[in-house]
Amino acid sequence: MARTAFITHEDCVKHEMTPGHPEQPARIGAVLNEFVTQGLFQMLQRFEAVEATRQHLLLAHPESHVNHVYESAPAASDGTDQSLVPLDPDTALNQYSLRAALLAAGAGVQAVDLVMGSEFDNAFCCVRPPGHHAEKTQAMGFCFFGSIAIAALHALEQPGINRVAIIDFDVHHGNGTEDLIGDHDNIFFCSSFQHPFYPGKFGANVPGRKINIPLDAGSGGAEFKARMESECMPALEAFKPDMILISAGFDAHKDDPLGGLNWTEDDFAWITRELLGVAERHCKGRVVSMLEGGYNLDALGTSAAVHVKTLIA
């Protein structure tokens, strides 16, 4: 059985953009409750997330963006202040959002450090807001900072880590991650997503380093598996990563209200097993997974549970 760290923080729940917003505080509870129901916490070691430092954020973002998010955040008060500052039509800060975003980004850095030690094989970060849409100078798509890109760049600073792979499975393209890693030769990036769909753009593939996999609306697990097996997995094997990072978006589930893909829990288990296999062959099993999308609370809970059960197995 693998040694798996679970990282979360209760303050991630305090970030709320508007009542009824799909990226809602209850997402964290949906995952935690399902883990309790399935007895998963008996097999995990739980950690409180720590905030990313400005230096961590600056690994991926220019100082202008970091300053803009900090300066836009409403000041904390006695809890009665309901002010909300929009940074784009889908993405806004309340008085707790900056701390939640720092905790989310910090969890990825913390997970890398835990997996680089001798106690843990892999880690799952159950945090929000998500991060894979945040571009270098633009908060967007519910995201403020590019948490997975920050984690990847932090990983590359560690002794023995020369190549990092980021695999993003989500109904939406990881445009922020693609923007933040740019032309970094030591980072492999693969994103599978519904297209055409938000954010409506993705870059050209780069052989051996960047692979975008657009999927038609209505696609199920069979189409996803076929494309991953033919386009992503051989290139990932050839890249021989020293660590694999996962942007785990569960909004590709057939019941998700924001998406149009038809995946089931079995599909999330399959891709997790495949990535663990690559990790065993090339990087001593080192895997860090971070929660991205997933907006049907029941499907989010069961999908995250099967993902983590597979990490533990």
ZADO-1210 file (C-alpha; in nm, 4 decimals, padded with zeros to 6 digits):
<atoms>
<atom x="00.0000" y="00.0000" z="00.0000" code="MET" pos="1"/>
<atom x="00.1340" y="00.3424" z="-00.0951" code="ALA" pos="2"/>
<atom x="00.1982" y="00.6087" z="00.1670" code="ARG" pos="3"/>
<atom x="-00.0318" y="00.8975" z="00.0751" code="THR" pos="4"/>
<atom x="-00.0456" y="01.2456" z="00.2257" code="ALA" pos="5"/>
<atom x="-00.3740" y="01.4376" z="00.2251" code="PHE" pos="6"/>
<atom x="-00.3500" y="01.8166" z="00.2429" code="ILE" pos="7"/>
<atom x="-00.6415" y="02.0523" z="00.3056" code="THR" pos="8"/>
<atom x="-00.7392" y="02.3496" z="00.5227" code="HIS" pos="9"/>
<atom x="-01.0673" y="02.4686" z="00.6697" code="GLU" pos="10"/>
<atom x="-00.9964" y="02.8249" z="00.5539" code="ASP" pos="11"/>
<atom x="-01.0302" y="02.7125" z="00.1918" code="CYS" pos="12"/>
<atom x="-01.4027" y="02.6906" z="00.2673" code="VAL" pos="13"/>
<atom x="-01.4271" y="03.0604" z="00.3568" code="LYS" pos="14"/>
<atom x="-01.3602" y="03.1742" z="-00.0007" code="HIS" pos="15"/>
<atom x="-01.6973" y="03.2349" z="-00.1658" code="GLU" pos="16"/>
<atom x="-01.7618" y="03.4420" z="-00.4769" code="MET" pos="17"/>
<atom x="-02.1421" y="03.4571" z="-00.4813" code="THR" pos="18"/>
<atom x="-02.4165" y="03.2357" z="-00.3386" code="PRO" pos="19"/>
<atom x="-02.4925" y="02.9686" z="-00.5951" code="GLY" pos="20"/>
<atom x="-02.1572" y="02.9990" z="-00.7703" code="HIS" pos="21"/>
<atom x="-02.0510" y="02.6513" z="-00.8926" code="PRO" pos="22"/>
<atom x="-01.7035" y="02.6878" z="-00.7386" code="GLU" pos="23"/>
<atom x="-01.8629" y="02.6793" z="-00.3968" code="GLN" pos="24"/>
<atom x="-01.7334" y="02.6157" z="-00.0444" code="PRO" pos="25"/>
<atom x="-01.9318" y="02.2907" z="-00.0228" code="ALA" pos="26"/>
<atom x="-01.6934" y="02.1299" z="-00.2705" code="ARG" pos="27"/>
<atom x="-01.4401" y="02.0684" z="00.0066" code="ILE" pos="28"/>
<atom x="-01.7027" y="01.9173" z="00.2349" code="GLY" pos="29"/>
<atom x="-01.8273" y="01.6895" z="-00.0426" code="ALA" pos="30"/>
<atom x="-01.4817" y="01.5343" z="-00.0706" code="VAL" pos="31"/>
<atom x="-01.4212" y="01.5131" z="00.3045" code="LEU" pos="32"/>
<atom x="-01.7617" y="01.3580" z="00.3710" code="ASN" pos="33"/>
<atom x="-01.7139" y="01.0918" z="00.1046" code="GLU" pos="34"/>
<atom x="-01.3702" y="01.0080" z="00.2421" code="PHE" pos="35"/>
<atom x="-01.5248" y="00.9629" z="00.5880" code="VAL" pos="36"/>
<atom x="-01.8011" y="00.7443" z="00.4439" code="THR" pos="37"/>
<atom x="-01.5485" y="00.5229" z="00.2674" code="GLN" pos="38"/>
<atom x="-01.3052" y="00.5121" z="00.5602" code="GLY" pos="39"/>
<atom x="-01.0206" y="00.6598" z="00.3588" code="LEU" pos="40"/>
<atom x="-00.8774" y="00.8760" z="00.6349" code="PHE" pos="41"/>
<atom x="-00.7649" y="00.5607" z="00.8145" code="GLN" pos="42"/>
<atom x="-00.5240" y="00.5062" z="00.5240" code="MET" pos="43"/>
<atom x="-00.4034" y="00.8660" z="00.4846" code="LEU" pos="44"/>
<atom x="-00.1945" y="01.1066" z="00.6860" code="GLN" pos="45"/>
<atom x="-00.3662" y="01.4424" z="00.6981" code="ARG" pos="46"/>
<atom x="-00.1879" y="01.7777" z="00.6909" code="PHE" pos="47"/>
<atom x="-00.3052" y="02.1365" z="00.7174" code="GLU" pos="48"/>
<atom x="-00.2031" y="02.3357" z="00.4116" code="ALA" pos="49"/>
<atom x="00.0447" y="02.6175" z="00.4615" code="VAL" pos="50"/>
<atom x="00.0424" y="02.9437" z="00.2671" code="GLU" pos="51"/>
<atom x="00.2616" y="02.9910" z="-00.0363" code="ALA" pos="52"/>
<atom x="00.5150" y="03.2683" z="00.0075" code="THR" pos="53"/>
<atom x="00.5529" y="03.5548" z="-00.2362" code="ARG" pos="54"/>
<atom x="00.8722" y="03.3856" z="-00.3528" code="GLN" pos="55"/>
<atom x="00.6741" y="03.0744" z="-00.4419" code="HIS" pos="56"/>
<atom x="00.4195" y="03.2781" z="-00.6384" code="LEU" pos="57"/>
<atom x="00.6985" y="03.4602" z="-00.8212" code="LEU" pos="58"/>
<atom x="00.8269" y="03.1308" z="-00.9568" code="LEU" pos="59"/>
<atom x="00.5364" y="03.1436" z="-01.2024" code="ALA" pos="60"/>
<atom x="00.3832" y="03.4927" z="-01.1946" code="HIS" pos="61"/>
<atom x="00.5367" y="03.8372" z="-01.2451" code="PRO" pos="62"/>
<atom x="00.5397" y="04.0645" z="-00.9453" code="GLU" pos="63"/>
<atom x="00.2762" y="04.2859" z="-01.1085" code="SER" pos="64"/>
<atom x="00.0186" y="04.0038" z="-01.0988" code="HIS" pos="65"/>
<atom x="00.1016" y="03.9016" z="-00.7440" code="VAL" pos="66"/>
<atom x="00.0722" y="04.2624" z="-00.6293" code="ASN" pos="67"/>
<atom x="-00.2570" y="04.3072" z="-00.8154" code="HIS" pos="68"/>
<atom x="-00.4195" y="04.0112" z="-00.6410" code="VAL" pos="69"/>
<atom x="-00.2875" y="04.1166" z="-00.2995" code="TYR" pos="70"/>
<atom x="-00.3942" y="04.4771" z="-00.3458" code="GLU" pos="71"/>
<atom x="-00.7381" y="04.3857" z="-00.4822" code="SER" pos="72"/>
<atom x="-00.8290" y="04.1627" z="-00.1885" code="ALA" pos="73"/>
<atom x="-01.0800" y="04.3151" z="00.0537" code="PRO" pos="74"/>
<atom x="-00.9411" y="04.3607" z="00.4021" code="ALA" pos="75"/>
<atom x="-01.0387" y="04.1043" z="00.6627" code="ALA" pos="76"/>
<atom x="-01.2895" y="04.2376" z="00.9135" code="SER" pos="77"/>
<atom x="-01.5125" y="04.1076" z="01.1898" code="ASP" pos="78"/>
<atom x="-01.6758" y="03.8692" z="00.9447" code="GLY" pos="79"/>
<atom x="-01.9703" y="04.0905" z="00.8544" code="THR" pos="80"/>
<atom x="-01.8116" y="04.2529" z="00.5492" code="ASP" pos="81"/>
<atom x="-01.9672" y="04.1106" z="00.2329" code="GLN" pos="82"/>
<atom x="-01.7630" y="04.3121" z="-00.0166" code="SER" pos="83"/>
<atom x="-01.6559" y="04.1287" z="-00.3306" code="LEU" pos="84"/>
<atom x="-01.3913" y="04.2415" z="-00.5791" code="VAL" pos="85"/>
<atom x="-01.4171" y="04.0904" z="-00.9294" code="PRO" pos="86"/>
<atom x="-01.0944" y="04.0199" z="-01.1195" code="LEU" pos="87"/>
<atom x="-01.2762" y="03.8753" z="-01.4202" code="ASP" pos="88"/>
<atom x="-01.6429" y="03.7867" z="-01.4900" code="PRO" pos="89"/>
<atom x="-01.6065" y="03.4460" z="-01.3198" code="ASP" pos="90"/>
<atom x="-01.3464" y="03.5195" z="-01.0551" code="THR" pos="91"/>
<atom x="-01.3785" y="03.7424" z="-00.7502" code="ALA" pos="92"/>
<atom x="-01.2204" y="03.7975" z="-00.4091" code="LEU" pos="93"/>
<atom x="-01.3981" y="03.8138" z="-00.0780" code="ASN" pos="94"/>
<atom x="-01.2159" y="03.8942" z="00.2454" code="GLN" pos="95"/>
<atom x="-01.0987" y="03.5330" z="00.2821" code="TYR" pos="96"/>
<atom x="-01.0101" y="03.4601" z="-00.0804" code="SER" pos="97"/>
<atom x="-00.6489" y="03.5713" z="-00.0743" code="LEU" pos="98"/>
<atom x="-00.5674" y="03.3426" z="00.2173" code="ARG" pos="99"/>
<atom x="-00.7515" y="03.0533" z="00.0491" code="ALA" pos="100"/>
<atom x="-00.5592" y="03.1099" z="-00.2750" code="ALA" pos="101"/>
<atom x="-00.2298" y="03.1207" z="-00.0850" code="LEU" pos="102"/>
<atom x="-00.3199" y="02.7997" z="00.0968" code="LEU" pos="103"/>
<atom x="-00.4131" y="02.6307" z="-00.2314" code="ALA" pos="104"/>
<atom x="-00.0840" y="02.7264" z="-00.3934" code="ALA" pos="105"/>
<atom x="00.1067" y="02.6463" z="-00.0766" code="GLY" pos="106"/>
<atom x="-00.0466" y="02.2993" z="-00.0590" code="ALA" pos="107"/>
<atom x="00.1165" y="02.2081" z="-00.3903" code="GLY" pos="108"/>
<atom x="00.4573" y="02.3248" z="-00.2702" code="VAL" pos="109"/>
<atom x="00.4057" y="02.1404" z="00.0589" code="GLN" pos="110"/>
<atom x="00.3029" y="01.8220" z="-00.1256" code="ALA" pos="111"/>
<atom x="00.6175" y="01.8319" z="-00.3391" code="VAL" pos="112"/>
<atom x="00.8296" y="01.8649" z="-00.0250" code="ASP" pos="113"/>
<atom x="00.6490" y="01.5750" z="00.1458" code="LEU" pos="114"/>
<atom x="00.6878" y="01.3461" z="-00.1541" code="VAL" pos="115"/>
<atom x="01.0545" y="01.4418" z="-00.1881" code="MET" pos="116"/>
<atom x="01.1075" y="01.3166" z="00.1679" code="GLY" pos="117"/>
<atom x="01.1219" y="00.9530" z="00.2684" code="SER" pos="118"/>
<atom x="00.7785" y="00.9213" z="00.4309" code="GLU" pos="119"/>
<atom x="00.5341" y="00.9577" z="00.1409" code="PHE" pos="120"/>
<atom x="00.4999" y="00.8157" z="-00.2080" code="ASP" pos="121"/>
<atom x="00.2296" y="01.0550" z="-00.3234" code="ASN" pos="122"/>
<atom x="-00.0043" y="01.3294" z="-00.2082" code="ALA" pos="123"/>
<atom x="-00.3490" y="01.4718" z="-00.2819" code="PHE" pos="124"/>
<atom x="-00.4308" y="01.8385" z="-00.2201" code="CYS" pos="125"/>
<atom x="-00.7992" y="01.8939" z="-00.1445" code="CYS" pos="126"/>
<atom x="-00.7943" y="02.2720" z="-00.1729" code="VAL" pos="127"/>
<atom x="-00.9745" y="02.5553" z="-00.3432" code="ARG" pos="128"/>
<atom x="-00.9771" y="02.7881" z="-00.5306" code="PRO" pos="129"/>
<atom x="-00.8441" y="02.5851" z="-00.8233" code="PRO" pos="130"/>
<atom x="-00.5478" y="02.7158" z="-01.0207" code="GLY" pos="131"/>
<atom x="-00.5084" y="02.5820" z="-01.3726" code="HIS" pos="132"/>
<atom x="-00.6801" y="02.8736" z="-01.5501" code="HIS" pos="133"/>
<atom x="-00.4738" y="03.1499" z="-01.3854" code="ALA" pos="134"/>
<atom x="-00.2390" y="03.2928" z="-01.6474" code="GLU" pos="135"/>
<atom x="00.0797" y="03.4922" z="-01.5869" code="LYS" pos="136"/>
<atom x="-00.1008" y="03.8230" z="-01.5493" code="THR" pos="137"/>
<atom x="-00.4696" y="03.7276" z="-01.5398" code="GLN" pos="138"/>
<atom x="-00.6881" y="03.5664" z="-01.2735" code="ALA" pos="139"/>
<atom x="-00.9676" y="03.3860" z="-01.4561" code="MET" pos="140"/>
<atom x="-01.1909" y="03.0806" z="-01.4569" code="GLY" pos="141"/>
<atom x="-01.2274" y="03.0735" z="-01.0753" code="PHE" pos="142"/>
<atom x="-00.8443" y="03.0761" z="-01.0396" code="CYS" pos="143"/>
<atom x="-00.6048" y="03.3368" z="-00.8914" code="PHE" pos="144"/>
<atom x="-00.2630" y="03.1697" z="-00.8903" code="PHE" pos="145"/>
<atom x="-00.1336" y="02.8805" z="-01.1003" code="GLY" pos="146"/>
<atom x="-00.0914" y="02.6328" z="-00.8163" code="SER" pos="147"/>
<atom x="00.0191" y="02.3301" z="-01.0201" code="ILE" pos="148"/>
<atom x="00.2700" y="02.5320" z="-01.2239" code="ALA" pos="149"/>
<atom x="00.4114" y="02.6798" z="-00.9029" code="ILE" pos="150"/>
<atom x="00.4459" y="02.3280" z="-00.7612" code="ALA" pos="151"/>
<atom x="00.6224" y="02.2103" z="-01.0783" code="ALA" pos="152"/>
<atom x="00.8682" y="02.4994" z="-01.0767" code="LEU" pos="153"/>
<atom x="00.9333" y="02.4451" z="-00.7066" code="HIS" pos="154"/>
<atom x="00.9954" y="02.0759" z="-00.7746" code="ALA" pos="155"/>
<atom x="01.2578" y="02.1622" z="-01.0330" code="LEU" pos="156"/>
<atom x="01.4515" y="02.3447" z="-00.7625" code="GLU" pos="157"/>
<atom x="01.4895" y="02.0220" z="-00.5633" code="GLN" pos="158"/>
<atom x="01.8018" y="01.8035" z="-00.5912" code="PRO" pos="159"/>
<atom x="01.7485" y="01.5119" z="-00.8262" code="GLY" pos="160"/>
<atom x="01.4461" y="01.6626" z="-01.0014" code="ILE" pos="161"/>
<atom x="01.5363" y="01.7588" z="-01.3571" code="ASN" pos="162"/>
<atom x="01.2130" y="01.6803" z="-01.5413" code="ARG" pos="163"/>
<atom x="00.8551" y="01.7259" z="-01.4210" code="VAL" pos="164"/>
<atom x="00.5366" y="01.6166" z="-01.5952" code="ALA" pos="165"/>
<atom x="00.1974" y="01.7853" z="-01.5488" code="ILE" pos="166"/>
<atom x="-00.1088" y="01.5856" z="-01.6564" code="ILE" pos="167"/>
<atom x="-00.4310" y="01.7865" z="-01.6573" code="ASP" pos="168"/>
<atom x="-00.7591" y="01.5959" z="-01.6931" code="PHE" pos="169"/>
<atom x="-01.0524" y="01.8331" z="-01.6659" code="ASP" pos="170"/>
<atom x="-01.3484" y="01.9328" z="-01.8811" code="VAL" pos="171"/>
<atom x="-01.1699" y="02.2667" z="-01.9330" code="HIS" pos="172"/>
<atom x="-00.8280" y="02.3215" z="-02.0860" code="HIS" pos="173"/>
<atom x="-00.5457" y="02.4104" z="-01.8457" code="GLY" pos="174"/>
<atom x="-00.4708" y="02.7353" z="-02.0269" code="ASN" pos="175"/>
<atom x="-00.3121" y="02.8963" z="-01.7222" code="GLY" pos="176"/>
<atom x="-00.0687" y="02.6113" z="-01.6705" code="THR" pos="177"/>
<atom x="00.0186" y="02.6157" z="-02.0402" code="GLU" pos="178"/>
<atom x="00.0852" y="02.9904" z="-02.0204" code="ASP" pos="179"/>
<atom x="00.2865" y="02.9726" z="-01.6990" code="LEU" pos="180"/>
<atom x="00.5223" y="02.6955" z="-01.8023" code="ILE" pos="181"/>
<atom x="00.5748" y="02.8563" z="-02.1432" code="GLY" pos="182"/>
<atom x="00.8561" y="02.6913" z="-02.3365" code="ASP" pos="183"/>
<atom x="01.0174" y="02.5302" z="-02.0332" code="HIS" pos="184"/>
<atom x="01.2028" y="02.2313" z="-02.1755" code="ASP" pos="185"/>
<atom x="01.2083" y="02.0474" z="-01.8433" code="ASN" pos="186"/>
<atom x="00.8293" y="02.0403" z="-01.8011" code="ILE" pos="187"/>
<atom x="00.6044" y="01.8000" z="-01.9926" code="PHE" pos="188"/>
<atom x="00.2433" y="01.9155" z="-02.0177" code="PHE" pos="189"/>
<atom x="-00.0626" y="01.7230" z="-02.1342" code="CYS" pos="190"/>
<atom x="-00.4154" y="01.8596" z="-02.1064" code="SER" pos="191"/>
<atom x="-00.7324" y="01.6730" z="-02.2061" code="SER" pos="192"/>
<atom x="-01.0498" y="01.8806" z="-02.2318" code="PHE" pos="193"/>
<atom x="-01.3809" y="01.9347" z="-02.4078" code="GLN" pos="194"/>
<atom x="-01.3571" y="02.1518" z="-02.7176" code="HIS" pos="195"/>
<atom x="-01.4952" y="02.3915" z="-02.8196" code="PRO" pos="196"/>
<atom x="-01.5540" y="02.5014" z="-02.4628" code="PHE" pos="197"/>
<atom x="-01.4208" y="02.7469" z="-02.2039" code="TYR" pos="198"/>
<atom x="-01.1620" y="02.9010" z="-02.2238" code="PRO" pos="199"/>
<atom x="-01.1807" y="02.8459" z="-02.6003" code="GLY" pos="200"/>
<atom x="-00.8101" y="02.8518" z="-02.6743" code="LYS" pos="201"/>
<atom x="-00.5075" y="02.6290" z="-02.6537" code="PHE" pos="202"/>
<atom x="-00.1587" y="02.6395" z="-02.7945" code="GLY" pos="203"/>
<atom x="00.0085" y="02.4291" z="-03.0594" code="ALA" pos="204"/>
<atom x="00.1532" y="02.0971" z="-02.9545" code="ASN" pos="205"/>
<atom x="00.5277" y="02.0664" z="-02.9096" code="VAL" pos="206"/>
<atom x="00.6532" y="01.7147" z="-02.9899" code="PRO" pos="207"/>
<atom x="00.7752" y="01.5359" z="-02.6822" code="GLY" pos="208"/>
<atom x="00.6872" y="01.8181" z="-02.4433" code="ARG" pos="209"/>
<atom x="00.3361" y="01.9606" z="-02.4836" code="LYS" pos="210"/>
<atom x="00.0255" y="01.7687" z="-02.5891" code="ILE" pos="211"/>
<atom x="-00.3245" y="01.9149" z="-02.5983" code="ASN" pos="212"/>
<atom x="-00.6071" y="01.6638" z="-02.6414" code="ILE" pos="213"/>
<atom x="-00.9361" y="01.8326" z="-02.7385" code="PRO" pos="214"/>
<atom x="-01.2388" y="01.6038" z="-02.7038" code="LEU" pos="215"/>
<atom x="-01.5803" y="01.6445" z="-02.8609" code="ASP" pos="216"/>
<atom x="-01.8794" y="01.7102" z="-02.6371" code="ALA" pos="217"/>
<atom x="-02.0384" y="01.3800" z="-02.5443" code="GLY" pos="218"/>
<atom x="-01.7090" y="01.1915" z="-02.5461" code="SER" pos="219"/>
<atom x="-01.6828" y="00.9174" z="-02.2879" code="GLY" pos="220"/>
<atom x="-01.4057" y="00.7207" z="-02.1289" code="GLY" pos="221"/>
<atom x="-01.3304" y="00.5130" z="-02.4379" code="ALA" pos="222"/>
<atom x="-01.2418" y="00.8191" z="-02.6459" code="GLU" pos="223"/>
<atom x="-01.0338" y="00.9628" z="-02.3626" code="PHE" pos="224"/>
<atom x="-00.8403" y="00.6380" z="-02.3148" code="LYS" pos="225"/>
<atom x="-00.7733" y="00.5964" z="-02.6858" code="ALA" pos="226"/>
<atom x="-00.6386" y="00.9486" z="-02.7220" code="ARG" pos="227"/>
<atom x="-00.4277" y="00.9257" z="-02.4076" code="MET" pos="228"/>
<atom x="-00.2829" y="00.5900" z="-02.5094" code="GLU" pos="229"/>
<atom x="-00.1943" y="00.7045" z="-02.8594" code="SER" pos="230"/>
<atom x="-00.0886" y="01.0664" z="-02.7968" code="GLU" pos="231"/>
<atom x="00.0107" y="01.1226" z="-02.4344" code="CYS" pos="232"/>
<atom x="00.1393" y="00.8079" z="-02.2700" code="MET" pos="233"/>
<atom x="00.4162" y="00.7175" z="-02.5195" code="PRO" pos="234"/>
<atom x="00.5506" y="01.0738" z="-02.5043" code="ALA" pos="235"/>
<atom x="00.5297" y="01.0766" z="-02.1245" code="LEU" pos="236"/>
<atom x="00.7228" y="00.7494" z="-02.1066" code="GLU" pos="237"/>
<atom x="00.9901" y="00.8885" z="-02.3386" code="ALA" pos="238"/>
<atom x="01.0161" y="01.2065" z="-02.1304" code="PHE" pos="239"/>
<atom x="01.1040" y="00.9983" z="-01.8196" code="LYS" pos="240"/>
<atom x="00.9833" y="01.2456" z="-01.5565" code="PRO" pos="241"/>
<atom x="01.1392" y="01.2678" z="-01.2117" code="ASP" pos="242"/>
<atom x="00.7994" y="01.3643" z="-01.0673" code="MET" pos="243"/>
<atom x="00.4420" y="01.3625" z="-01.1983" code="ILE" pos="244"/>
<atom x="00.1945" y="01.6332" z="-01.1008" code="LEU" pos="245"/>
<atom x="-00.1781" y="01.5900" z="-01.1682" code="ILE" pos="246"/>
<atom x="-00.4378" y="01.8620" z="-01.2178" code="SER" pos="247"/>
<atom x="-00.7340" y="01.6451" z="-01.1159" code="ALA" pos="248"/>
<atom x="-01.0497" y="01.7937" z="-01.2630" code="GLY" pos="249"/>
<atom x="-01.3591" y="01.5855" z="-01.1935" code="PHE" pos="250"/>
<atom x="-01.5932" y="01.8048" z="-01.3996" code="ASP" pos="251"/>
<atom x="-01.5461" y="01.5633" z="-01.6909" code="ALA" pos="252"/>
<atom x="-01.7894" y="01.3384" z="-01.5011" code="HIS" pos="253"/>
<atom x="-02.1141" y="01.2662" z="-01.6859" code="LYS" pos="254"/>
<atom x="-02.3206" y="01.4290" z="-01.4091" code="ASP" pos="255"/>
<atom x="-02.1279" y="01.7553" z="-01.3892" code="ASP" pos="256"/>
<atom x="-02.3483" y="02.0610" z="-01.4551" code="PRO" pos="257"/>
<atom x="-02.0753" y="02.2664" z="-01.6272" code="LEU" pos="258"/>
<atom x="-01.9406" y="02.0073" z="-01.8687" code="GLY" pos="259"/>
<atom x="-02.0447" y="01.7886" z="-02.1562" code="GLY" pos="260"/>
<atom x="-01.8144" y="01.4873" z="-02.1261" code="LEU" pos="261"/>
<atom x="-01.9385" y="01.1487" z="-02.0144" code="ASN" pos="262"/>
<atom x="-01.6721" y="01.0035" z="-01.7893" code="TRP" pos="263"/>
<atom x="-01.7406" y="00.7862" z="-01.4877" code="THR" pos="264"/>
<atom x="-01.5456" y="00.7090" z="-01.1720" code="GLU" pos="265"/>
<atom x="-01.3845" y="00.4148" z="-01.3541" code="ASP" pos="266"/>
<atom x="-01.2219" y="00.6562" z="-01.5996" code="ASP" pos="267"/>
<atom x="-01.0630" y="00.8570" z="-01.3196" code="PHE" pos="268"/>
<atom x="-00.9369" y="00.5333" z="-01.1637" code="ALA" pos="269"/>
<atom x="-00.7908" y="00.4255" z="-01.5001" code="TRP" pos="270"/>
<atom x="-00.5911" y="00.7422" z="-01.5653" code="ILE" pos="271"/>
<atom x="-00.4670" y="00.7439" z="-01.2059" code="THR" pos="272"/>
<atom x="-00.3416" y="00.3842" z="-01.2404" code="ARG" pos="273"/>
<atom x="-00.1724" y="00.4653" z="-01.5707" code="GLU" pos="274"/>
<atom x="00.0112" y="00.7632" z="-01.4246" code="LEU" pos="275"/>
<atom x="00.1139" y="00.5677" z="-01.1169" code="LEU" pos="276"/>
<atom x="00.2612" y="00.3048" z="-01.3484" code="GLY" pos="277"/>
<atom x="00.4734" y="00.5664" z="-01.5238" code="VAL" pos="278"/>
<atom x="00.5760" y="00.7061" z="-01.1862" code="ALA" pos="279"/>
<atom x="00.6868" y="00.3629" z="-01.0660" code="GLU" pos="280"/>
<atom x="00.8968" y="00.3095" z="-01.3777" code="ARG" pos="281"/>
<atom x="01.0631" y="00.6499" z="-01.3903" code="HIS" pos="282"/>
<atom x="01.0344" y="00.8537" z="-01.0701" code="CYS" pos="283"/>
<atom x="01.0205" y="00.6283" z="-00.7648" code="LYS" pos="284"/>
<atom x="00.6414" y="00.6605" z="-00.7547" code="GLY" pos="285"/>
<atom x="00.6506" y="01.0345" z="-00.6843" code="ARG" pos="286"/>
<atom x="00.3083" y="01.1823" z="-00.7664" code="VAL" pos="287"/>
<atom x="00.1382" y="01.5010" z="-00.6453" code="VAL" pos="288"/>
<atom x="-00.2280" y="01.5543" z="-00.7319" code="SER" pos="289"/>
<atom x="-00.4237" y="01.8780" z="-00.6906" code="MET" pos="290"/>
<atom x="-00.7986" y="01.9275" z="-00.7074" code="LEU" pos="291"/>
<atom x="-00.9158" y="02.1416" z="-00.9978" code="GLU" pos="292"/>
<atom x="-01.2754" y="02.1225" z="-01.1289" code="GLY" pos="293"/>
<atom x="-01.5807" y="01.9212" z="-01.0225" code="GLY" pos="294"/>
<atom x="-01.9141" y="02.0881" z="-00.9559" code="TYR" pos="295"/>
<atom x="-02.1693" y="01.8134" z="-00.8990" code="ASN" pos="296"/>
<atom x="-02.1074" y="01.7553" z="-00.5302" code="LEU" pos="297"/>
<atom x="-02.1972" y="01.3863" z="-00.5269" code="ASP" pos="298"/>
<atom x="-01.9905" y="01.3096" z="-00.8372" code="ALA" pos="299"/>
<atom x="-01.7037" y="01.5184" z="-00.7056" code="LEU" pos="300"/>
<atom x="-01.6960" y="01.3239" z="-00.3801" code="GLY" pos="301"/>
<atom x="-01.7071" y="00.9787" z="-00.5366" code="THR" pos="302"/>
<atom x="-01.4627" y="01.0703" z="-00.8151" code="SER" pos="303"/>
<atom x="-01.2078" y="01.2186" z="-00.5757" code="ALA" pos="304"/>
<atom x="-01.2471" y="00.9133" z="-00.3526" code="ALA" pos="305"/>
<atom x="-01.1733" y="00.6661" z="-00.6329" code="VAL" pos="306"/>
<atom x="-00.8773" y="00.8789" z="-00.7411" code="HIS" pos="307"/>
<atom x="-00.7260" y="00.8740" z="-00.3925" code="VAL" pos="308"/>
<atom x="-00.8115" y="00.5069" z="-00.3339" code="LYS" pos="309"/>
<atom x="-00.6094" y="00.4351" z="-00.6471" code="THR" pos="310"/>
<atom x="-00.3205" y="00.6485" z="-00.5182" code="LEU" pos="311"/>
<atom x="-00.3240" y="00.4481" z="-00.1960" code="ILE" pos="312"/>
<atom x="-00.3514" y="00.1014" z="-00.3545" code="ALA" pos="313"/>
</atoms>
